[in-house]
Amino acid sequence: MDNICFIKPSALTPFPPNGTIHPMQNLLSKLNPQQRQAVTAGLGQNLVLAGPGSGKTRVLTQRIAYLIHTMGVRPSNILAVTFTNKAAREMSARVEGALGQSVGGLWLGTFHAVCARLLRREAAHRLPFDANFVIMDSDDQEAIVKRAVKDLNLDEKLYRPGSIHAAISNAKNSLLLPDDFAAQTYRDEVVKRIYQRYQQMLQNSNAVDFDDLLLWAVRLLEENPAVRESYAGRFEHVLVDEFQDTNMAQYQLLGLLSSCHHNLFVVGDEDQSIYRWRGADYRNILRFEKDFPEARKILLEQNYRSTQTVLDAARAVIDRNQYRTPKHLFSERGRGDRIVVYEAADDHAEAAYVVNTIVQALGAQKGCSGGDFAIMYRTNAQSRLLEEAFLRAGLPYRLVGAQRFYGRREIKDMISFLRVVHNPADEVSVGRVINLPPRGIGDKTIIALQLAARRNNISPGEVLLDLGRAGEDSTCWKDFNGRSASLLADFGAMLVGWRAAAAGLPLPALFDRILAEVGYRAYLDDRSEEGIDRWENVEELRKLAYEYQERGLGAFLEDLALVSDQDTIREDFDAPTLLTLHAAKGLEFKQVFIVGLDEGLLPHSRSRDDPEEMAEERRLFYVGLTRARDWVYLVRANQRTTYGSYEYSEESRFLADIPDELLNKQGVRTHRYAAPSWEQFGRTQTAPRWESARASLPEVKPVPEARYRPTQRVRHPSWGEGIVLESRIQDGEETLDVEFESVGFKRLIASLAKLEVVG
């Protein structure tokens, strides 16, 4: 039987005497009736279904402030979790603003950050890793899977690392370790073997991945009653943001942490659940209602962001989904302009329309700025033509979810040096920096290092430390030839010195010492434009290190590992934003373009035969619509180019969901065309042409000769060196697929790319 916790009643803290008005009192008076009902709700379970733009962050933060000020709950007895660091920082600032004081001791952060904190506290003797574990980022995780596939002599083409890692992630989100993984097919058996090797490699590196943070936290609490009772007893109130995006592991974690006091306050909206592909399950809202039948259910329906026209269109789309709570969103901002539906002749004209509309608005609308605009699309590949259109117009833009700052080669290099200092068992980081800058340590020496580590039953990092401390007296010296041993000992000696210095040096000083001793600036900055840019990135990371002088190296590395794309969006860059609909969640813009409103794109072709997938596509479109404050443009193309030829495209079924009176139809055809269903096309078809469309089609140009060839090495002014994977003539231009060392795969127009052949 579960232990029953005695709940000690908290003394209420009265408002200040003598007529003084506390900030909390002012804030409550500014809430609408539904918001006030949520903020002041009683003890027990509360489910707040918050429509888009309905002030859910305000409700959450004021609920926390209300608990502290009015209900007398200590900040240290409150746990609040959300999904991004940005949201956590905003919530913390708002709580302190509501109370007019700091709230030290409050547990407020992302699920992963909270779990990391819990696991570091409890790692000793209970978990298969030490408290100084490192958190592998997504690139590291895929690299480990790739190595596991290689170690098992499997064909990487048959067992692609990305696909295998997704299967492993799904298993972990279902709280399954390798031994629990049920293999129904031969492929499952192979995935299980890779999963076992993957976990062993993480353990050898004293490392975890993102999913492990949740899995091990749940296992820790389930398997250790005393630990569970300690944390569940501490957290009198557990509050959750974006509840519709929780997966099964997160749902169980919340149940465990609230198992003593049973005060669980969750805020979400099943209509905004768009991360099914990474394990999020909107049905957790249904589970919550089933598991807690006495829970209060409060709807937030007043929208403070959008016009009523935008809300009516969004509601017309989402009302077709099942298994949801109907919400009647309303706005006091007025009806606003009708939604523009623009039908372009082809995908090039689609991109041109978007850019031209923005250029015209910037010139005609008083007070209009580039940051007012967002262009959203279903897949990252759709950004190519848009980027080219912006470049041709000479208009700056920012691209969300492309090469993140923390994913740049030089940033990952420096983070890897610091990770090795913090945790020498980290094999991934050791492998990255051991010959960086080049110091003569080749593949044969690295293989010898790995073999020596296995023979001595220690990690490669520990071999390096032993060589660095003892030199020729090291027990590992005999495992290498003289030159290899000397090279490894030299690097090991630097590592020994860095680890000793880390205990006393401030983080920026340690950062500078590593840079100086390895000669990283000379290696990186060759005075080219690219070299200068890379060194400036290192200096930017160094500036960040100053913010961690008090918290130290461990906190610095943990925070960097948990950074998301949204956390890296620059708010000081006044330019139109290009981003996927998934990345748009939580953001808002004055004017929103959603492009690619064609069957097969939005909704995506993968959703055609799966009702659950189709429902999520509808939610995705709903999220995009409700990011807009004033204007929405829904854009599609009659024809799209595929491998040099045009294919007919059918308009998205979602457009038909929106009542005509809400729309302003423009473009090639302003009437409905009874087009053949795209499902009919089992092979490439040449699209029919209409007289009204011909004038808008691109002018036919002479076919140019290809200047580049596969395997050719090229250099880009910003991205550095890369290898040409493919060259083809498309739409009168030479189009290149290039794999760059710094930013990965890019598709380029040769005439615009300013590439230099280097080999």
N, C-alpha and C positions, 0 to 999 in steps of 0.2 A: 504493500500500500504506500502511495506517495505521502511524504511528510506534509503536514498541514502547517502553514506559517501563520503565526498570530500577527494580525495587522494592528499596529499601534495607531490610534487616531492622531492625526496631526493637528496641532493647535492653529487656529486661524489667525492670520496676521491682519489686524484691522487697518483701515485706511488712516492716514495721518490725521491727528486732531486739529482743532482750531480752524476748521474750514479749509485747510490746505488740500489742494487737489493733486493726487498722485498721478503720474503719467499713465498708469494702467487704467484709471477711471476715465481719462480723456479718450483713450484708445477704444475702450468698450463702447463708448457713446458714438463712435464713428462706424461701428459695424452694422451691417444690415441684419434683419431679424434672424435669417438662417445662419449667418456667421456667428452672431452672438449666442445662438442656441448651441452651436458646436463648441465654442470657446468655453462656455460655462457649464458644459454637460457634466453630469455626475460621475461617480466612480463606476467601474466595470468596463465592459467592452462598448466601444463607439465606432461606428462605420460612417465616415463622411464621404459621400460621393460628390466630388467637386468637378463641375463642368469646366471646360477650358476658359481661362481668364476670369475665374470666379473668386480669386483671392485665396487660394488654398495655402500659399506660403504665409499670408497674413494670419490665417486661422491657426496654423500650426504654431507659429512663433508666439502668438498671443495666448494660445492654450498653455504653452510652456511658462510664459510670464504669469499667467493666471494661477497655475499650479504653485509657483514659487511665492508670489505675493499674497494671493487671496486664500489659498489652501494651505500655505505654510510648509510646502514640500521643499526639502533641501535640494539644491541643484545636483548634488552628487547622487541623489536617489532617482534621478531622471535619466532615461536613455532615449535619444531621438536619432533615428537613422534615415538617411536619404540615399540618392544614387550618384550624385556628383559632388566633388569638392567645392565647386562653385556654389551649389545650392546650400551646402553645409556652412560655408563662410557667410552667405547672405542670411541664413537663419540665425546664426550666432550674433551677427551685428544687430539684427532686428530685435532679438530677445533683450539684448543689453540696452537698446534704445527704448524699448517698452518699459523696462524696469528703471532706467536711469542709473544703472550700476553694472559692474562686471558680474559674470556668473561662473566663477571658478568652480571646477569640480563637475560641471555638467558634461555628461557623455553625449557628444553630438558629432556625428560624422557619417561617412558612407558605410554601408554594410561591410565592405572589405577592410576599411580602416578600423572599424570597431572590432572585427574579428582578429585582425592582426594584433591589436593591442591586447586582447584577451589571451591569444595564443602565446605571446611573448611573456605574459605574466605566469602562464601555467605550463610552459614547455617542459620544465625539469621533471624527469621521471614519468611523464604521462604521454608524451608524444614522440614520434620517430625523428625529431629534429631538435636542435638547440634553440635557445632564445634569440640568438643573433642570426636566425635564418634570413636568407635573401628572398625577395619576391621576383620571380622571373616574369619579364614582360612578354607581350604576345610574340614578338620576334624571337626571343629566347626559347619560348615554349615550342614554336614550330621547328627551331633548329634542333632541339633535343629530340623531337619526334623523328626528324630526318635522320639523325644519328642512330636512333634506335632501329629504324627501318634498315639502315646500312649494317648495323651490328648483327641483325638477324638474317642478313643475306637475302633480303626481300627486294622485289622490283619496285622502285620508287614511282614508276609510271602506273603500276597497278594499285599501289597503296600510297596515294598522294598525301604528303604530310598535313596539308590543310584539312583534308577530309578525315584523316585518322584523328587529328587533334579535336575536330568537332565531335567525333564519336566518344572520345575520352571525356571531353567536357560534358557531354550529355549524361554520361555515366556518373560523373562526379556530382552533377546537379541533382541526380536521383539518389545521391549518397551511396554510390556503389564503388568500392575499391576493386582492384583486379580480381581478388578471390571471390568477390560477390557477382562478378560480371557473367551473366548467363549467355553462353554461346549457342545460338540456334543454327548457325550456318558455318561453312568453312571460313568465310570472311570474318565472321564474329570471332572464330578461334584465333585468326591471325591478329585481329584488333586486340584481343585479350593478351596475346604474347607481347605485342608492341606496348600496350598499356603497362604490363608488368615491368618491362625494361625501362619504360619512361619513368615510372615511379621510383625504380631503383636508382636511376641516374639523378633524379631530384634529391633523393635521400643522400646519395653519395656527396652531393654538392651542398648539403645542409640548406636546401631550397624548397620553396613551395610555389605553385602557380596560383592564379586568381581563384580558381575553383576550389583549390585545397583550403584556402582561408575559410570558406564556408563549411566545407565537408568536415574538416578537422575540428572546427568549433562545435558543430552539432555532435560529432562523435564524442568529443571531450565532455560535453554536458550530459549526454545520454549515458555514458559509461562510468561517470564519476559523480554519484549522487551528492557528495559533499560539495564538490565544485559547483554543481547546478544550484544547490540550495543557497550557496554563498552569493552567487550573482542574482538569482531570481529574488532572493530576500532583499538584496540591496536595491534593485530597481523597482521602486514602488509604482512607477509609471513608465510605460514603453509607448513611444509614439513613432509612427512610420509615415514617411512621405512616398508618393508614387507607388502605392500598395499594389496596383494592377501590374506592375513590372516585376514583382517578386517571383522567384522560382520555388520549387518544392523545398529545397534546402533552406532558403530564407524563411519560408513559411514555418517550417519546423523550428528553426532557430528562434523566431519570435515567440512561438508557443512555449519553448523551454525557458526563455528569459522572463516571460510574464507568468510563469506557472505558480508563483507564490501569491502575489497580490491581485492578479487577474485584471489589472487596469491596462487595457490595450486600446490605444486610440490610433486608428488607421485612416489615412486620407488617400483617395485614389479615384479612378474613373475607368471603368472597363472599356469605355469608348476610346481611350487613349493608350491601350495596350498594343504595342507595335514591335515587341522584341521577342516574339515566339521563337525565332531562329536561334536565340541564345538562351533559351530555357524559360523565359518569362511566361507566366500562365495567368491570364485574366480570370480563370476559373477559381483562383484563390479568393476572389471576392465572394463567389458562390459558396466556397468551402467555409469562409468566415461566417456567413449567415447561417449555414447548416451547423457548424461547430458551436456557435454562440447564438442560439435562437432568441435569447433575451437581449441581445445587443440593440442599442439605439441606432437608428438609420436616419441620417440627416442629409438632405440634398442641398447643394449650393448651385443655384441656377441663374443668379444675376451675373452677367458678364460685363466686365469693366474694360475690355480690350477692343472688341470689334463692333461694327455697325450691325443693325438688325438684319440687313440683307445678307451679310456674310453668315450670320448665325442661322438664318432660315435655310440658306443653301446647305450648310453643313448638316443641319438636322435632317433635311430631306435625304441626304446621302446615308447618314448613320442609322436612321430609323428602320432601314431595311435589314439590319442585323438582328439576330435573335440573341437570347440569353443575356439580356441587358436590362438595366433599369431605365425606363423612359425619363428624359429630362427636358423640361420646357425652358430652354435658354432664352433669356431676354436681356436687352440692353437699353439704357437710357440715352445712348449716343445718337439716336435717330436712325432713319432707314439707311442713309448713305447712298452711294452710287451703285448702279447695277454691276454685276460681275461681267467682265469682258471675256467672251469666248472667241479666240482668234484661230482661224483655220488657215495655216500656211500651205503653200504649194508643195514644199518639201522640207526636209530637216535643216538644210542650209538657210532657207527663208525663215524657218521657225526661230533659229538663233539670231538672225539679222533683225527680226521683228522685236525680239526682247531687247536687244542692245539699242536699236533705234528709238524705241519707246522710252527707255531710260534717258538717253541723250536729250530727247525732246522735253521730257519732264524736268530735267535739270536746268534746261534753258528757259522753260516757261513758268514753272511753279515757284513762287516766291518762298524762300526758306527751305526749299527742297535740297537734300544732300545725298551723296552716294550711299551712305549708311542706311538710308530709308528703304532700300530695295533688297529683296532676297529672291534668288532664282532657285527653285527646288525641282528635283528630278528623282526618279525611282532608283537608278543605278549610277554608279560613279562614271561609267563609260560615257554617259550622256553629256558630261561636262566638256568633252573635247571640242565640239563645234561651238559651244558657247564661249570657251576660252579663246578660240581663234577669232570669233566675232568681236570680242572685247579688244583683242590685240589689234585687229584691223582698224577699229574705231579709236585706238589710242586711249582707251578708258581703263583706269586701274580697277582691279577687283581682288577680292580675297576668296581663297578656296579652302573650305573647311573639310577636314578629313583626308587631305592629301599628305604630303610629307610633313609630319609633325616635327616641331622643334626638337623634342626629345628622341625622335627617331633618326635624326641626322647622324652621319657617320662619326663626326668628331665629338658630338655630344655623347653618343653611346661609348666611344673610346674612353672618355674621361670618367664616365659613370662606371665603366668596367674596371678601371684602375682603382677607383674608390671602393668598389664592391669587393675586389680581391683583398684590399687592406682590411676591410671590415670582416670578411669571411673567406679565408684562403681556400676553403673547401669548394668554393664556387668554380667548378670545372669550366663552365661556359665562359665566364669572364677571364679565367686564366688562359684559356685557349685564344681569346681575342687579343690580349695585350702582351703575351709572352714574347712576341717578336715584333712589337710595335713601340717605336719605329724599328725597322729591320735591324736586327743585331746578330744575324747569322744563325738563328735557331730555326732550322727547317723542319719539314714534315717528319723526316726520319728521327730527329732528336725528340720531337713531340711524342711520337709513337713510343720511343724508348722511355720517355718520362712516364707515360701511362702504364707501360709494362712494369716499370720499377715501382710505381705506386701500388699495383696489384700484388706484386711479390712481397712488398713490405706491409700490405694491408693498411695503407694510408692513402690519403688523397694526393693528387699531383701537387697541389699547393703546399701540403706538408712536406713533400719531398724537396720542393724549392726552398722552403724555410730551413730545413735541415742542412741542405747544401750551403745555403747562405750563412748559416751560423758556424758550421764546423769545417767547411772547405774540404780538403783532402782527407780529413779525419771523419767525415760523415760516413755513416754505414751505407749510404746510397751511392757514394762516389764510384764504387766498383761496378755499378750497373751501367756506366757510360764510358765511352772512349774519352781520352784526355781533353780534347777540344770541346766536346759537347758538355762534359762535366763543368768545365771552366765557364762556359757561356751561361749555363743554367745557374751556377753558383753566383755569378755576377748579378743576374736578375734577382735571385733569391736574397742576396745581401741588401739590395735596394728595398725589397719587400720587408725584410726584417727591420730595416731602419724606419720605413713608413709606419709599420705597425707600432713600433715603440714611440714614434713621434705622435701618433694619433691620440695617445692617452693624454698628452699635455698640450699639444698645439691646437689653436682654434682652427676650425675647418678651412677658412680661406688660406691660412698659412700652410696647412697640409696640402691643399690643392696646388699652391705655388711650388712647393717642394717637389711634388711629383712632376709637374710640368718641367721644372728646371733639370731634374736628374735624368729624365728620359729624353730631354731635348725635343719636346713635342712641338714647340713653336717653330723651330727651324725645319722640322719635318713637314709641318702643315702649311706654313705661310711662305710660299715661294714667290711672293710679291705679285702674283697674278691676281686678277679680280676674284677668281674662285678662292684662292688661298687667303686673300684678305677677308672675304666673307666668312670663311670657315673659322679663322682666328677670332673674328668678331663674335661668332656664336659661342666659342669657348669662353671669351670674356663675359658674355652675357650669363653663362652658367656660373662663372666665378662670382658675379654680382649676387646671384641667388644664394650662393654659399654663405654670404655675409648674414643672411636672414636666419641662419642656423647656427650661429656662433654659440648660442646658449643651449639649444636642443641637441646639437651634435650630429655626427656622421650617420648614425643609425636612423634617426628621424628624417634626415635629408634623403637617404636612399629609399626609405619606405614611402615618403610622400611622392617622390618622382615615379616610383613603380606604379602608383595608383592614380596617376594623372590620366584623365580622359580627354577626348577630342574637344569636348565643349569647354573644358578647363583652359584650353590653349587659344580660344578665340580672342583675338585682339579687339578690345572695345575702343581703342584710340585710333583705329585705322578707318577713315571715312570713305568707304568704297562699297559697291554692291557685293553681296555675299552669295557665293555659289555653294550649294550644299545639297546632300541627299535629304529626302523626306524623313528618314530615320534620324539624321543629325539635327533636324529642325526642332525636335521635341524640346519644350521648355523655353524656346525663344519666341520673340515677336518682332514684327517689322511693320512699317507703315504701308508698304506696297509689296505684294507677294505675287510672283509669277510661278505657276506650276506648269512645267513643260512635259511633253510626251504623253498627252492624254489620249493614248491609242491603246486598243486591245493588244495585249502581249507585252506592253510596257507598264501601263498602269490601268487596270491590274496586270501584274506580271504573268507571263505565260505559264510559269510553274504553278500558279494558283488555279488554273482552269478546271482541274478535276478534283480539287480538294475544297470542300465547303469551308473548312476552318481557315485554310490559307486565303480563300476569297474574302472571308469576313475580316481577316487582318488587313488585306489590301484596302478594303473599304475604310477601316480605322485609320490606315496610313494617310489616305486622301483627306479624311476628316481632320486629322492633326495638321496637315498642310494648310487647309482652308482656314482653320482657326488660329493660325499664327498671324493673320493679317489684321491690322487695325482699321484701315480705310479702304484700300483698293485690292482687288484680286483679278489676276489675268490668268485664264486657263487656256493653254496654247497646245495645239496639235499640228501634225503635218499630214497632208493627203498621201505623200509618198516619202519613203525613207530609203537611203542608199545602203545597199548591202553588197559588199565585194564588187563594187564598181557598177552595179545595176540598180534600177529603181524597183521597189516593191510597193504594192498598194497597202495602205494601212487603214484600218477601220477605227472610227472614233470610239473612245472608251465608253463602256456601259454606264460609267458613273456620271457622265454628262447628261444622259437621259434621265437621271434621278432628280436633277435640279429643275424646278418649274421654270417655264419659259419667261414668265414675268420678272424673274430675278436676273435675266441674262441680257447682255447686249452683244449680239453675234456680229462678228466682223470677219473679213478675210476673203479667201478664194470663193467659197460658197457660203451664202448666208441662209440656205435652206437645207433641210435634211435630205440625204441621198440614200436610197435603199441599197446600201452596199452589200455585197456578198460577205458572209461571216468569215472572219479570219481563220476559223477552224477548218474551212474548206480547203485552204491552201496547203496541200501536202508537199509542195515543192515551190521553188521560186517562180513567181509570176511577174510578167511585165505589167505594170499598172496602167489602167486606162488614162487617157489624157483628156482634159476639158479645155475648150477654147479659152475660157477665162483664166486658166492657170498658166497658159504657155508663156505669157509675158513675164511671169514671175520666176520662171525656171532659170537656173544659171546658164549663162552663155556658154556654148560649146567651144572649147579651146583645143588647139592642136595638141596631140598627145606628146608629152615631152619624153626624152630619154632618161632612163634611170641613171643617177650619178653615184648611187651607193649600192653596196652589195652585202649580203649576209656575211657575218663573221668579221666585218671591217670594224676597226676601232675608231671611234670618233670622240671629239671633245666639245662639250656645250659650254657657253660662257658662264652659266650659273651652276650647272649640275656636274660638271667635270667629265671624266672619261666614261665611256660605255661601249657596248658591243651592239652592232646592228643585227637584229634577229631576222628581220624581213623588210624588203623594199618592194613596193608595188605602185603602179600608176592607178590613181583613183580620182575621179572627177577632175581630170585634167591636171592633177598635181601628183608629185611623187610623195607617197606617204610611207613613213618609216616606223617600225617597231624597234625601240632601242631599250636595252637593259643597262641602266646606269648604276655604277657602284654606290653612289650616294643616295639616290632616290628611288631606285628600282625601275619598273617598267614604265615607259612613256611612249605614247603614239604622237608623232610629229609630222607637220607639213615641212618638207625639206626646204622649200624656198623661204620659209619664215624662221627656221630653227637656228640659223647661224652656226652650223656645225663645221668643225674642222677635222679633216681626216688625219689620224695620227698613226695609223698602221693597218 
